[in-house]
Amino acid sequence: MQEFRIFTEGPGDVKFISDYVEEHFGIALNNSHFDVLKSWCGYKEADQMKTEILQNRDNGRETIIILDADSDFITRQSEVLADFLSYNVPIHLFLFPNNAQTGTIENLLCEIAVEQSILRCFEQYETCIAGHESPVIKSKVFAYLDAILPSVNKRNNKNDLIQEANRNYRNTAHWNLHHEYLQPLHGFLSPFFTEPT
C-alpha cells in the first residue's frame, strides 16, 4: 500500500471513506490517514493545513483530496487543481458525488440508500413546499436515517447514529456500498489500496 494522506471536508466524509475502504479493500483507516479541511477550501484559509499538505508532499506521501463538487463540478475541479499546481503539490482529486457531476456526498448517499421509498416520501415533501425555501440535501439524509434507525440510536446528542461521524455505512440494511453508482470512487481509490500485479 502506498503512503498517502487524505484531505477531506469533514468527519462525515472521513467516516464514509473509512467504511468504504474497509468494505472493499479490507483495510482499516484511522485518523493518521486523514486531515479535515473543515470546508472545501480549508486548505486556502488555514496556514496550518497548507503546511500539513506541503509536509505530506515533502515526506513523499501521495496527496489525496476528496471534496464536494457542490454547485459547479468544472469550476470546483479547475480551481482546486490550479491551487495545488500553484503550491507545487501533485494531487489525486475526487469530487463527490461521482467525480463527474455537480453535487455533494449527500447526493451520493441518496443514490446508495437501500430504502429508496423513504427518499421518495421526502421528494413528495419537497414538491409540497414548492415556492418556499428548499431544504438542504443534508435534511434528506437525516430524514432517511430518522425514519429507519431505532429510537435507542436517536437521543439528540453527539453520539447518535444519525450524526455524520457516527453512521455505519457498512450496515447493509441502510446503505449499499456495492452500488454501481460507487464505481468511480472504487476506480479512484483502487490504486492506493491494491497491490500492483
C-alpha positions as a printed NumPy array, in Angstrom:
array([[  0.   ,   0.   ,   0.   ],
       [  1.327,   3.438,  -0.945],
       [  2.   ,   6.088,   1.673],
       [ -0.753,   8.696,   1.458],
       [ -2.848,  11.213,   3.326],
       [ -6.466,  12.018,   2.544],
       [ -7.599,  15.629,   2.879],
       [-11.381,  15.974,   3.015],
       [-14.048,  18.363,   4.246],
       [-15.303,  16.911,   7.499],
       [-15.646,  13.997,   9.918],
       [-18.662,  12.67 ,   7.989],
       [-16.524,  12.302,   4.872],
       [-13.823,  10.572,   6.918],
       [-16.376,   8.063,   8.249],
       [-17.814,   7.293,   4.816],
       [-14.403,   6.895,   3.169],
       [-13.146,   4.735,   6.058],
       [-16.187,   2.446,   5.889],
       [-15.92 ,   2.219,   2.109],
       [-12.215,   1.338,   2.142],
       [-12.688,  -1.279,   4.851],
       [-15.625,  -2.834,   2.993],
       [-13.888,  -3.018,  -0.385],
       [-10.213,  -3.354,   0.409],
       [-10.211,  -4.847,   3.926],
       [ -8.042,  -2.028,   5.247],
       [ -8.958,  -0.151,   8.421],
       [ -8.029,   3.503,   8.137],
       [ -7.517,   5.699,  11.185],
       [ -7.103,   9.39 ,  11.937],
       [ -3.447,   9.297,  10.871],
       [ -4.635,   8.762,   7.287],
       [ -6.813,  11.912,   7.236],
       [ -6.747,  15.66 ,   7.62 ],
       [-10.052,  17.51 ,   7.919],
       [-10.192,  20.776,   5.99 ],
       [-13.485,  21.895,   7.641],
       [-14.688,  23.228,   4.247],
       [-13.836,  22.575,   0.621],
       [-11.392,  25.483,   0.63 ],
       [ -9.926,  24.821,   4.081],
       [ -6.514,  24.375,   2.521],
       [ -6.647,  28.056,   1.48 ],
       [ -7.821,  29.521,   4.763],
       [ -5.606,  27.771,   7.287],
       [ -1.851,  28.21 ,   7.158],
       [ -1.501,  25.108,   9.334],
       [ -3.405,  22.993,   6.787],
       [ -1.288,  24.273,   3.923],
       [  1.791,  23.388,   5.983],
       [  0.414,  19.862,   6.535],
       [ -0.113,  19.443,   2.8  ],
       [  3.392,  20.638,   1.988],
       [  4.865,  18.343,   4.657],
       [  2.894,  15.446,   3.203],
       [  4.497,  16.147,  -0.182],
       [  7.958,  16.579,   1.31 ],
       [  7.621,  13.235,   3.132],
       [  6.993,  11.51 ,  -0.199],
       [  3.367,  10.671,   0.522],
       [  0.612,  10.851,  -2.067],
       [ -1.846,  13.702,  -1.501],
       [ -5.453,  12.61 ,  -1.974],
       [ -8.097,  15.339,  -1.986],
       [-11.773,  14.316,  -1.708],
       [-14.268,  17.198,  -1.714],
       [-17.833,  18.046,  -2.725],
       [-18.288,  19.395,  -6.246],
       [-21.165,  21.5  ,  -4.869],
       [-22.904,  23.699,  -7.444],
       [-20.375,  23.545, -10.302],
       [-18.203,  20.489, -10.917],
       [-15.998,  22.041, -13.621],
       [-15.32 ,  25.242, -11.686],
       [-14.52 ,  23.377,  -8.457],
       [-12.237,  20.91 , -10.223],
       [-10.394,  23.658, -12.107],
       [ -9.929,  25.81 ,  -9.023],
       [ -8.617,  23.028,  -6.796],
       [ -6.225,  21.723,  -9.45 ],
       [ -4.931,  25.259, -10.127],
       [ -4.447,  25.928,  -6.404],
       [ -2.366,  22.814,  -5.861],
       [ -0.387,  23.426,  -9.012],
       [  0.5  ,  26.836,  -7.57 ],
       [  1.623,  25.099,  -4.325],
       [  3.709,  22.703,  -6.444],
       [  1.884,  19.775,  -4.843],
       [  0.79 ,  16.934,  -7.129],
       [ -2.611,  15.653,  -6.04 ],
       [ -5.2  ,  12.992,  -6.749],
       [ -8.602,  14.727,  -6.752],
       [-12.052,  13.183,  -6.428],
       [-15.192,  15.312,  -6.236],
       [-18.378,  13.905,  -4.698],
       [-20.835,  12.657,  -5.76 ],
       [-19.218,  10.707,  -8.643],
       [-16.263,  12.744,  -9.941],
       [-18.285,  13.888, -12.942],
       [-21.371,  15.75 , -11.728],
       [-22.344,  18.656,  -9.565],
       [-23.377,  17.688,  -6.045],
       [-22.195,  16.521,  -2.647],
       [-21.594,  13.395,  -0.617],
       [-25.263,  13.587,   0.353],
       [-26.241,  13.149,  -3.308],
       [-24.115,  10.019,  -3.323],
       [-25.734,   8.775,  -0.111],
       [-29.205,   9.241,  -1.584],
       [-28.17 ,   7.059,  -4.519],
       [-26.877,   4.225,  -2.345],
       [-29.627,   4.32 ,   0.292],
       [-31.34 ,   0.931,   0.498],
       [-34.818,   2.195,   1.424],
       [-35.469,   4.352,  -1.653],
       [-39.186,   4.571,  -0.827],
       [-38.338,   6.76 ,   2.18 ],
       [-36.405,   9.143,  -0.05 ],
       [-39.368,   9.305,  -2.433],
       [-41.516,  10.393,   0.52 ],
       [-39.087,  13.229,   1.152],
       [-39.28 ,  14.203,  -2.519],
       [-43.069,  14.475,  -2.136],
       [-42.449,  16.827,   0.785],
       [-40.123,  18.913,  -1.414],
       [-42.869,  19.123,  -4.046],
       [-45.394,  20.088,  -1.381],
       [-43.335,  23.064,  -0.219],
       [-42.542,  24.303,  -3.746],
       [-42.381,  28.08 ,  -3.715],
       [-40.754,  28.092,  -0.275],
       [-37.121,  27.656,   0.659],
       [-35.993,  24.167,  -0.327],
       [-34.405,  22.064,   2.407],
       [-30.729,  21.323,   2.053],
       [-29.904,  17.815,   0.874],
       [-28.413,  17.008,   4.284],
       [-32.002,  17.179,   5.567],
       [-32.969,  14.388,   3.197],
       [-30.254,  12.088,   4.55 ],
       [-31.12 ,  12.97 ,   8.15 ],
       [-34.816,  12.284,   7.445],
       [-33.892,   8.935,   5.881],
       [-31.931,   7.856,   8.941],
       [-34.532,   9.284,  11.3  ],
       [-37.105,   7.009,   9.665],
       [-35.059,   3.784,   9.747],
       [-32.947,   3.959,  12.906],
       [-34.43 ,   2.62 ,  16.145],
       [-35.201,   5.302,  18.713],
       [-32.448,   3.999,  21.009],
       [-29.941,   5.276,  18.416],
       [-31.525,   8.759,  18.257],
       [-31.168,  10.629,  21.523],
       [-30.42 ,  14.085,  20.122],
       [-26.804,  14.088,  21.177],
       [-23.417,  13.9  ,  19.51 ],
       [-23.319,  10.097,  19.826],
       [-26.492,   9.477,  17.797],
       [-26.061,   7.146,  14.837],
       [-27.865,   9.75 ,  12.756],
       [-24.841,  12.061,  13.095],
       [-22.458,  12.012,  10.126],
       [-19.357,  10.891,  12.024],
       [-21.224,   8.034,  13.751],
       [-23.046,   6.441,  10.842],
       [-22.438,   2.84 ,   9.899],
       [-22.228,   2.809,   6.123],
       [-21.436,  -0.908,   6.233],
       [-24.927,  -1.609,   7.583],
       [-26.461,  -3.343,   4.56 ],
       [-29.997,  -2.643,   5.785],
       [-29.341,   1.082,   5.295],
       [-26.61 ,   1.503,   2.662],
       [-25.33 ,  -0.364,  -0.382],
       [-21.572,   0.145,  -0.557],
       [-21.529,  -2.132,  -3.625],
       [-23.921,   0.05 ,  -5.631],
       [-22.835,   0.692,  -9.207],
       [-23.024,   4.437,  -8.501],
       [-19.828,   3.991,  -6.472],
       [-17.774,   2.604,  -9.37 ],
       [-15.981,   5.948,  -9.991],
       [-14.958,   6.101,  -6.316],
       [-13.758,   2.499,  -6.425],
       [-11.684,   3.192,  -9.515],
       [-10.202,   6.285,  -7.899],
       [ -9.258,   4.556,  -4.631],
       [ -8.101,   1.187,  -6.008],
       [ -4.521,   2.248,  -6.876],
       [ -3.919,   3.233,  -3.246],
       [ -5.268,   0.045,  -1.653],
       [ -4.491,  -2.799,  -4.04 ],
       [ -1.105,  -4.294,  -4.692],
       [  0.137,  -3.953,  -8.291],
       [  0.155,  -7.267, -10.158]])
